[in-house]
Amino acid sequence: MNGHVIVVDLGYGDAGKGSIVDWLCAAASRAGQPVRAVARFNGGAQAAHHVLAPSGRPHPFAQFGSGTFTPGTPTFLSRFMLVDPLALAAEAEHLGRLGVGDPFGLVTVDRGALLTTPYHRAANRAREEARGAARHGSCGLGIGETASYALAYPADAPRAGDLTAPRALLRKLALLRDRLTPDPPGGRGPGGAPGGGAQGPPPEDVAAVFRAVGDRVTLAGDGHLAGLLRQGPVVFEGAQGVLLDEWRGFHPYTTWSTTTFENAETLLAEGGAAGGATRLGVTRTYQTRHGPGPFPTEDPTLPVAEPHNADGRWQGPFRAGHLDAVALRYAVRVAGGVDAVALTHLDTARQFAGRLGICRGYRIGAGTEVVTAIEPGPERDLGYQESLTARLLAARPVYGPDGDLPAGPDGGDWPDAVAEIAGAPVTVCSVGPAAGDKTTDPAGARSR
Amino acid sequence: MGSGYWSSDVYETAERLRGGASAFGYSDSGARSVHPDLDPFDVGQRESRDSDEHPESLAIAVLFDVTGSMGSVPRALQKKLPSLLGLLKDGGYARDPQLMFGAIGDATCDRAPLQVGQFESDNRMDRDLERILLEGGGGGQKTESYELAMYFMARHTAIDCLTKRGRRGYLFIIGDELPYPGVKPREVSAWIGDELPQPVAVRNLVAQLTRRWDTYFILPAGASYAGDGQVLGTWRGLLGQNVIELADLDAVCETIALTVGLGEEAIDLAAGLADLGDVGSAAGAAVQRALAGLGTARRALPAGRGTGATGAGGTRSDDSDLDFPSGSVLL
C-alpha cells in the first residue's frame, strides 16, 4: 500500500486500528519508503490502540501514533485532536521503558489543538455520576468536556499554543477551573466529594507541568502537515469508530468527535493532497462495544477472550456479539465509502467456526418485517439519530434467511463475505496482534 | 477506545518530568529542555551582590550562542575557566569578579532560546556550564534570539557594582549571527514571563541595556557567518567599537579577561599581553589582534547617571530609572 492512508474503525471502536497502523509503518519501513509520520485527527487520550512492542509487551497507544515502534516514525497531533499533556507524559514514560528513545522528541502538536486538563476530567466524572444508570459510556477522561467547553468559550479554551505562553495558560486554567468545578449546590462537589469550592489542583501547578511538557514536544503551526505530506507517506490514525460518530452515531451514545474520514480529508486538502489517501476501513469478524448503547447483535454467551478490554469504571462493561452487516453497511455509507478493508480477528473466527454469525437484518420490536438497512438521516440531525437509537434498541437480529440462528461463513470465507458487505476489497487480514500476523493476501490468510 | 491507561495526575507528572525514571533524567531527556536552575522564567533578578568576603563585586556575564557551529564555545569556556578567574584576580583586573554564564538560542524554533546561570565568585559557575543545553540545531537563518537575552540582562539583573559604585557590569555576547529586529511580547511572555504591551526595537533595547552593562559582541572567526559584512555591520551599528572579532576561539577567556582589565583601566593592552605571556598563555597573538581596535575610557556612564551612587545608605534605592517605564517602550 503506497502513499497516504487513512485508517478508520467501521464499528464501535476496538477493531484493531493500532495493530493495522503498526503493520503499515513496519511494512513501509521494510519496503524502503518509511512512513513520514502518523497523524491523529480526532478524539483524544481515551484511545487505547494496543500494539506489541518489539519485546512482545503490549502498549495501549493513547496519543502517540501506533507506528511508534517502527524507529523514526514521528507523531503529529493535528488541531482536531484533544491533547492531554499529563497523559502524554505518562505514555512517553512507558514508551521510554519499552525502549523508544526520546519519545517526546517524536511528537509535534498543532498549536491549535485543544488541551484536556484535570478540570475537564473532574467535571466529566461528576456529570457521568450524576447520570447514574443512564450513563453514556464516557471514558471519564474529560474528552467531551474539553470539546463542549471550547464551544461555549472558544477564546478561553486552553490550546497547545498556550503551553509556551505561561501567563495566558494560567489565566485560562484558572477560568476553566472556576467555570467547570463551581460551588456545588447542596454541598456535594464534583465526584460526589463533600464540601464545595473549586476542585482539582491549583492552576499554578497545572500550568507549571503543562509548560514542562510544552518544552519537550515540538509545537507547529499551519503548514507543518503540508511539509510532512510532501516528504513521504503519512498514516492518519483514527480513534474510536464510525458508529460512535458525534453526528452519525446512535445519539446520545456517541463521542464528542468526528470519527469518519472527514477530518483527515480536510487536513489532506489543506496540505495540498486532497483526496490523495487510501481510505482503509477496519472491522473485526465480530462486533464489540464498550459501555451502553444500541448493540443488536450482542451475545453474552460468546466466549471471545479480550485480554486488553476489561470493563471500564467509567465506560461500563465490555460487550461482544456477532458481526452486524446492517450496521457495517451503514458505517461505510455515512463514512463516505472506503477504498479497502482491513479485517481483523480472523483467528477468533477460525477458533469459533460455526459459532460466529453475520447478522443480515433486524426485526424491530414486535414487528415481523425484516429491516436490512439503516437509512442515513439528514446532516447533523440528532433528532433523527435518536430515533435510530430507539429502533436499534428494540431490534432483534436476523442471521439467516429462515431464522434466528447464527449462520456465519466458514473461517476461510470471511474476507469475501466482509468485502461483499463493505463494497470494497479486503486488502489486509489479521490473525493476531503482531505486525507479523498481518497479510495483504486474503488467500494467504485463508490457507493458514 | 479504552478507559484511560495513562495516569494524568498532575503531581505524578511533575515527578515524572523531574526525572524519576532514567528515560527522563536530565542528561537523557534533558537534552531537550532547560535545566531548572538555568530557566529564566519568572526568576525575578539575577543578582551580583557585595558580601563581606567579596566587598567589591564586579558583575561579568558571558552569554553565548549554543546553536550550530557555536557549540564548541561552552567547552572552550569550561576548559579555560580557572585561568579566566585567575587572570582577573591575580592580574588585579578586578578584585571580586562574579561571573554568570548563559546561552542563547532561537526563540522561533528552539526549546531553550535562553538559559541563564547565577553570578558566582568561584568555580561553582562551572556547574552552570555543564548544565547548559546545547541545541545544536538552529542557525541557518542567520538570526538568533540575542534580543531576548539582552532584554533579560536589561530587566532582570541587579548588580551592586552599579548600584553601589556606579560601575557598569561587563556583558559579553559570543555569537555569529544577527539579532531579530525587536524583542517580541509573545516570546518575552513565553520564556521570561513578563507582559510587554508592544515589541521593543533592538536599538532601544541596546540603549537601555548599555546603561547597566558595558556590552561586547565577540564574533569568532571561522564561525558560520564570521567575516560576514551584514553580521559585523549590524553589531557595529548597535555596539560601535565593542564588537570584537576573534580569530581563535580558544582565546576567548583571555580576550574577556583583558577586555575587563582594559575597561577597569587596570592595564593597557601591552601590559595585558605581557600578563598572558607570564601565565604561559598562547593566546596573546589572537587577543592582540582582537583587541587592537578597542579604545579606552568607555567606562564612564552617560552624563548624569551612576556617578553619585553613594547616598547615606551607600546604595541607590533601586534601578527603576533604568527600567522600562510601563507603557513607555519605544519602537
Interface residues (C-beta under 8 A of the other chain):
Chain A: G13 D14 G43 A45 Q46 A47 A48 P60 A62 D84 P85 L86 A87 L88 A89 A90 E91 E93 H94 G96 R97 D102 P103 F104 G105 P118 R121 C139 G140 L141 T164 A165 P166 R167 A168 P201 D205 V206 A208 V209 R211 A212 V213 D215 R216 A239 Q240 G241 L244 T255 H290 H308 N309 A310 G312 R313 W314 Q315
Chain B: M1 G2 S3 G4 Y5 W6 S7 S8 D9 V10 Y11 E12 T13 A14 R16 L17 A21 A23 F24 D28 S29 A31 R32 S33 V34 F41 D42 R111 A112 R186 S189 A190 W191 G193 E195
